[in-house]
């Protein structure tokens, strides 16, 4: 049975309240970095190579730092054409 939009919105609202209160349903893991309960609809749940699960914010913060430290492309100066 598919959820209606109103039912889905209520579930997300409930999940957000639980995140705000740092509570999670039984069996839900927490972010390995910031300890927020992981709920896919609110925080995301991303697995790192070492098996740790993190929220989307920590995941993208980590990769942003990795890219800053090791840029994918080195800028090159060109002199005329």
N, C-alpha and C positions, 0 to 999 in steps of 0.2 A: 504494500500500500504506500503510495507516494504522499509526502508531506505537502500541505498547502503552504503558501508563502507565509501566512499568519502563524502557522505552527512552527515553521522554520525560524521565523523572526523571534518567537517566544523562546525557543531553545537557545538561540544565540544570545538573547538578552540574559537568560538564566546563566549561561556559561560565562558571560562577561561579569556578572555579579560575583560568581564563584572565584573568578580570577582576581577581581578587586579584593576579595576577602582572603586570598591565597589559600583557597580550598579547592579540592578536586575530587571527583567521584573515585570510589575505590578502584584500584587498578590503573589509574592514570598516572603516568610518570611526571616528573618535574624536570625543568631545564637543568642541564648539568652545569650551566654557568650562573644564571640569575635565580634559579630555584622557583620560578613561576610554574604553576601546574600547566602541563601541555594539553591543550585542547585544540584540535585541528581547526575548528571553525573560528577560533579567536586568536590563538597565539601561533599556530602552525606547529609542526613537529618534524624536525629534520634530523636525519641520522648522519653523524660524521663518520669518517673512515675508521676511527678507533672504536666505533660502536656506541658512543655517547649520543644521547638525544638532546637537542637544543631547540629553543623557540626560533622563529624566523628572524627576530631582531638580532639575537646573538649570532645566528648563522651568517647573516649578511654583514654584520659588524666585523666578524672574523675574516670573511673573504675580502671585505673592503681593505682591511689592514694588510692582508697578504698581497693584494694587488698593489697597494701603495709601496710596500717594501720591495716587490719584484714586478715592476711594470711589464706588461706583455709586449710593449713596443717601445724601443728607445727613439726619442725624437731625433731627427737628422736635419742638419742645416743644409740647404741647397744654395748654391751661388749662381744666380742667373740661369738662363736657359740656353 
